[in-house]
Amino acid sequence: MARAQQDNRLFNQMTKVSDWFAQYCTWNHRFPEGGEQIAFAKQQLNQLVPNIPYDSGELQLAQGLDAQSDYANPVEAPVESPQPVPVAANMDRIQIQSADLSLTNNDIQQYLTQPPQEWNAPPGTITAISNQTTTYVVWGAGRDGLPIRDPDTGRVRLIVGHYGLLFDNEE
């Protein structure tokens, strides 16, 4: 598969991740925070987007199955035949940074052309960053570990979401 196709698959996965966060924020009026909420989010998101587009020779998982073999096949569960160990995804593939209070819309505009140097991760990693007030951004690491870019414009492919704005006057 050509790199552009792999990047497009990753972008489609980023879109699914962003949609999941939008739904979570609608239900909970906030972005996930704290160990239990982040672990829950990672588990859900690994089931939603289990395969890394850059691992074409690796075992591919079906969407909706748990990426952690311990959850998919508990030790006490009877097994008719040996189950392959899922290697295409793990809990570290999805990264969640829920307290970047410095994230602003101006920063995001700058990240489209010049992402932060610390934005590097293993290929296929999807990272969601929230300022814990109204905004989150999702980026994905391409084959080189850097944020994927639009092949036509060269701009970083980010997905920006907003939340909390509808709930400010509720109580």
BADO-991576 format. One record per residue (C-alpha): residue number from 1; x, y, z. Coordinates in Angstrom, 1 decimal. Last residue first. Layout:
BEGIN
R   nr       x       y       z
R  NUM       X       Y       Z
...
END
This chain:
BEGIN
R   nr       x       y       z
R  171   -27.4    23.7    35.8
R  170   -26.9    24.7    32.1
R  169   -25.6    28.0    30.8
R  168   -22.1    26.7    29.9
R  167   -23.4    23.5    28.4
R  166   -23.4    24.3    24.7
R  165   -19.9    25.5    24.7
R  164   -18.6    22.5    26.6
R  163   -17.0    21.0    23.5
R  162   -14.9    21.9    20.5
R  161   -13.1    19.5    18.2
R  160   -10.1    20.0    15.9
R  159    -8.9    17.3    13.5
R  158    -5.3    17.8    12.3
R  157    -3.7    17.0     9.0
R  156    -0.5    19.0     9.0
R  155    -0.3    21.2     5.9
R  154     1.7    20.1     2.9
R  153    -1.0    21.5     0.6
R  152    -1.6    18.6    -1.8
R  151    -0.2    15.6     0.1
R  150    -2.0    16.7     3.3
R  149     0.5    16.0     6.1
R  148     0.8    13.2     8.7
R  147     2.3    14.2    12.1
R  146     5.8    12.8    12.6
R  145     6.7     9.2    13.3
R  144     8.2     8.7     9.8
R  143     5.4     6.3     8.8
R  142     2.8     8.8    10.0
R  141     2.0     9.8    13.5
R  140    -1.6    11.0    13.9
R  139    -3.1    14.2    15.3
R  138    -6.3    14.9    17.2
R  137    -7.1    18.3    18.7
R  136    -9.3    19.2    21.6
R  135   -11.0    22.4    22.6
R  134   -13.4    23.8    25.2
R  133   -12.1    23.8    28.8
R  132    -9.8    20.8    29.5
R  131    -7.1    22.1    27.1
R  130    -7.4    18.8    25.2
R  129    -4.8    16.7    23.3
R  128    -5.7    13.5    21.4
R  127    -2.9    11.4    20.0
R  126    -3.1     8.7    17.4
R  125    -0.1     6.4    17.0
R  124     0.2     4.8    13.5
R  123     4.0     5.1    13.3
R  122     5.6     5.4    16.8
R  121     5.5     9.0    18.1
R  120     6.6    12.5    17.3
R  119     5.0    15.8    18.3
R  118     7.8    17.0    20.6
R  117     9.0    19.3    17.9
R  116     5.7    21.2    18.0
R  115     3.8    21.3    14.7
R  114     4.7    23.9    12.1
R  113     2.2    24.5     9.3
R  112    -1.1    23.3    10.8
R  111     0.4    23.6    14.3
R  110     0.3    27.4    13.9
R  109    -3.5    27.4    13.4
R  108    -3.7    25.1    16.5
R  107    -1.7    27.5    18.6
R  106    -4.0    30.4    17.6
R  105    -7.0    28.2    18.6
R  104    -5.5    27.7    22.0
R  103    -3.7    24.8    23.8
R  102    -1.9    26.2    26.9
R  101    -4.1    24.3    29.4
R  100    -2.7    21.0    28.1
R   99    -4.6    18.9    30.6
R   98    -6.1    15.8    28.9
R   97    -3.2    14.3    27.0
R   96    -4.5    11.1    25.5
R   95    -2.4     8.7    23.5
R   94    -3.9     5.9    21.5
R   93    -1.4     3.3    20.3
R   92    -0.2     2.6    23.9
R   91    -3.1     0.3    24.6
R   90    -2.0    -2.1    21.9
R   89    -2.7    -2.7    18.3
R   88    -1.5    -4.9    15.4
R   87     0.0    -7.6    17.7
R   86    -3.0    -9.6    18.5
R   85    -1.8   -12.9    19.9
R   84    -3.2   -15.7    17.8
R   83    -5.7   -17.9    19.6
R   82    -4.9   -21.6    20.1
R   81    -7.9   -23.8    19.4
R   80   -11.1   -24.6    21.2
R   79   -10.4   -22.2    24.1
R   78   -12.1   -22.3    27.5
R   77   -12.0   -19.0    29.4
R   76   -10.1   -19.0    32.6
R   75    -7.1   -17.0    31.3
R   74    -9.4   -14.4    29.7
R   73    -9.5   -14.2    25.9
R   72   -10.3   -10.8    24.5
R   71    -9.5    -9.0    27.7
R   70    -6.1   -10.5    28.2
R   69    -5.4   -10.3    24.4
R   68    -5.6    -6.5    24.6
R   67    -6.8    -5.0    21.3
R   66   -10.4    -5.9    22.2
R   65   -12.6    -6.7    19.3
R   64   -14.9    -4.0    17.9
R   63   -13.2    -3.6    14.6
R   62   -11.6    -6.8    13.4
R   61    -7.9    -7.2    14.0
R   60    -5.2    -7.4    11.4
R   59    -2.1    -9.6    12.0
R   58     1.0    -7.9    10.7
R   57     2.4    -7.6     7.2
R   56     0.6    -4.3     6.5
R   55     1.8    -2.7     9.7
R   54     1.7     1.0     8.5
R   53    -2.1     1.3     8.7
R   52    -2.1     0.4    12.4
R   51    -5.1    -1.7    13.1
R   50    -7.5    -1.6    16.1
R   49    -9.5     1.6    15.4
R   48   -12.8     1.3    17.4
R   47   -11.6    -1.4    19.7
R   46    -8.4     0.6    20.5
R   45   -10.7     3.6    21.0
R   44   -12.8     1.9    23.7
R   43    -9.8     0.6    25.6
R   42    -8.1     4.0    25.4
R   41   -11.2     5.8    26.6
R   40   -11.6     3.4    29.6
R   39    -8.0     3.9    30.5
R   38    -8.4     7.6    30.2
R   37   -11.5     7.6    32.4
R   36    -9.8     5.4    35.0
R   35    -6.6     7.3    35.2
R   34    -7.9    10.8    35.4
R   33    -9.4    12.9    32.7
R   32   -11.8    12.3    29.8
R   31   -13.0    15.5    28.1
R   30   -16.0    17.3    29.5
R   29   -19.8    17.7    29.4
R   28   -20.1    13.9    30.0
R   27   -22.5    12.9    27.2
R   26   -21.6    15.5    24.7
R   25   -17.9    15.2    25.6
R   24   -18.0    11.4    25.0
R   23   -19.8    11.9    21.7
R   22   -17.2    14.4    20.5
R   21   -14.4    12.2    21.8
R   20   -15.8     9.2    19.7
R   19   -16.1    11.5    16.6
R   18   -12.4    12.5    17.1
R   17   -11.3     8.9    17.3
R   16   -13.4     8.0    14.1
R   15   -11.8    11.0    12.3
R   14    -8.3     9.9    13.4
R   13    -9.1     6.4    12.0
R   12    -9.9     8.1     8.6
R   11    -6.7    10.1     8.9
R   10    -4.8     6.8     9.5
R    9    -6.4     5.2     6.4
R    8    -5.5     8.3     4.4
R    7    -1.8     8.1     5.6
R    6    -1.7     4.5     4.5
R    5    -3.1     5.4     1.1
R    4    -0.6     8.2     0.7
R    3     2.2     5.9     1.8
R    2     1.4     3.4    -1.0
R    1     0.0     0.0     0.0
END
